[in-house]
Amino acid sequence: MSEQTGAGEKLLYLMLGALVGAATALLLAPKSGEETRKMLVSKARESANTISSQGKVVAERTTEYLDRGKEIVQQKRDSLSAALEAGKKAYREEKEKA
């Protein structure tokens, strides 16, 4: 448990460091405030579009995997049902012989 906590803390510190570094870079950038704001808005839109499209891809793949899983479960259920019926039939036949 402590290893997971340590890894989580390291990831948090990494993300905070990246955020501080990005903020520092923006403050010290040679561009004007207006140019920087336009760039930030543009990058934010690009990121939002990328995240949105990736989310759609993940949702589609998840749906495909769920559908395939349902098919497999149904196939196994049918197979098990057929085997159970065959076993019952064989039991009845043997019981009638005796």
C-alpha positions, -999 to 999 in steps of 0.1 A, spaced: 0 0 0 28 24 8 44 18 -26 12 29 -43 10 60 -21 46 68 -29 40 64 -66 9 86 -64 28 113 -46 56 112 -71 31 116 -100 14 145 -82 48 162 -77 57 156 -113 24 171 -125 28 201 -101 64 206 -114 53 206 -150 25 231 -142 50 254 -124 75 251 -153 48 258 -179 36 289 -159 72 301 -156 78 296 -193 47 317 -201 57 345 -178 92 347 -192 82 342 -228 92 369 -253 56 372 -267 32 399 -257 3 390 -233 -23 391 -261 -2 367 -283 3 344 -253 -34 344 -245 -43 336 -281 -18 308 -281 -32 294 -249 -67 296 -262 -56 279 -294 -38 251 -275 -67 246 -251 -91 242 -280 -67 217 -297 -64 198 -265 -101 198 -260 -107 185 -295 -80 158 -291 -95 147 -257 -130 147 -272 -120 126 -302 -100 102 -281 -129 99 -257 -151 89 -286 -126 63 -298 -124 48 -263 -162 47 -260 -165 30 -294 -138 4 -285 -155 -2 -251 -188 -8 -268 -172 -32 -293 -155 -51 -265 -187 -53 -245 -207 -65 -275 -180 -92 -282 -180 -102 -246 -217 -106 -246 -215 -128 -277 -189 -150 -261 -209 -153 -229 -240 -163 -249 -220 -188 -269 -206 -204 -237 -241 -204 -222 -256 -221 -252 -227 -247 -252 -232 -253 -215 -269 -257 -219 -265 -282 -247 -240 -302 -227 -264 -302 -197 -293 -314 -218 -271 -341 -234 -261 -352 -199 -297 -353 -187 -306 -373 -218 -278 -398 -213 -288 -402 -176 -324 -409 -185 -314 -434 -211 -291 -452 -187 -318 -451 -160 -343 -467 -183 -318 -495 -192 -314 -504 -155 
